[in-house]
């Protein structure tokens, strides 16, 4: 066997999860073309099996750091964790979305195929060892998201939201690509490991690199939804069908953390002195604007959109410390936020029915009388996201604040705590409506048994990961070792 064929087999073995995911997604797409609406459950089951098979192959990939395809593909503990979390998140999104889509005549193969292609984009981003590979993953994820937002073709609001998202997203992608091209022009490489080697102590004095970094940061900030690149988030979250909002509010956050870690920490780590200041501004503005504007929202999806913006600010606060502990705190925060966002949007789906979206805070009035168990689950999600002990969100915020204090950014920690107090107000509005207001609706709580079981496990996980957070902390530390 020649050296070329041996190298090819090595690369193929490393990327087998992505190869399988792509192949299986194409099979799902092909099968969906030839089945009737009455047999659409087959598409749903094949999509779940695709994710299960992908997880099996991810577990089988050898541990440690391995590089393939001439440095364009990297697999390590970080990539494995991001991919496993993504696969689990997307599977939960499918389970949560099934009944909603069926009742509204939206149970179509496009939703599952687009979500699987978006998952592939996240996988590519997590294992990107090259700026061009990263960009390909970003665009695959973005194009899938644009189509998902416009998935309900009979909704003019969804179409408007998708068009706004597409136009702004295209501009942001162009800005990001322009920044990448400038960095390549200065350094002569797209490879992230080589880029880290070529950037020396004088990188902060090179105008070209600083100019390119500014464009890259603008692109990253838009993808995350950080202020002042945040205006698409409330409109897209509100306009998209709730299952799409659930997907957008969870899985892509893992992708954009991977983008930040690979590009900023690994590739441009020696320029931390420059991007720290940029992230500081983005983080403070995001926490301030997100929490303050969310107070005035009456639509729950828009409130959660501004909550997303404020939580992105917390993720950036952990990241801007540019320390191993800070990166771990930011990743821990991202994972716990994804878990709580999944449950929060799933609760909207649970209370929804055909002709009624349950996306206003008033729609949750008196839920404790109609369904005490799920009122407590929603309480777990709300107070967890607010950062109330002993839930997972509290310890995630605590680790971020600790990371800030350790590097001397005590004033940032104080700002974060103060705005967290502001944020607690709008989360507690939902709790107050559920437990202290009279029911606004006496319709029975719907949802399949599997949906309710998953939602209950989701809520209990938010509590359990707060009470027993050591395993997750150790898992994150191992991934970023």
SULUR-V560726 format. One record per run of one state. SS is the DSSP state (h for helix, s for strand, l for the rest). FROM is the first residue (numbers start at 0). TO is the last residue. Records with the same first field share a line. If there is no record, write none. Layout:
SS = FROM-TO / FROM-TO
This chain:
l = 0-1 / 14-14 / 33-35 / 39-39 / 60-64 / 68-71 / 75-75 / 103-107 / 126-126 / 128-128 / 149-154 / 187-189 / 198-201 / 205-205 / 224-229 / 239-240 / 248-249 / 267-267 / 294-297 / 320-322 / 351-351 / 353-354 / 356-358 / 364-365 / 370-370 / 386-390 / 406-408 / 436-447 / 467-468 / 479-480
h = 2-13 / 15-32 / 36-38 / 40-59 / 76-102 / 108-125 / 130-148 / 155-186 / 191-197 / 202-204 / 206-223 / 230-238 / 241-247 / 250-266 / 268-293 / 299-319 / 323-350 / 360-363 / 366-369 / 371-385 / 391-405 / 409-435 / 448-466 / 469-478
s = 65-67 / 72-74 / 127-127 / 129-129 / 190-190 / 298-298 / 352-352 / 355-355 / 359-359
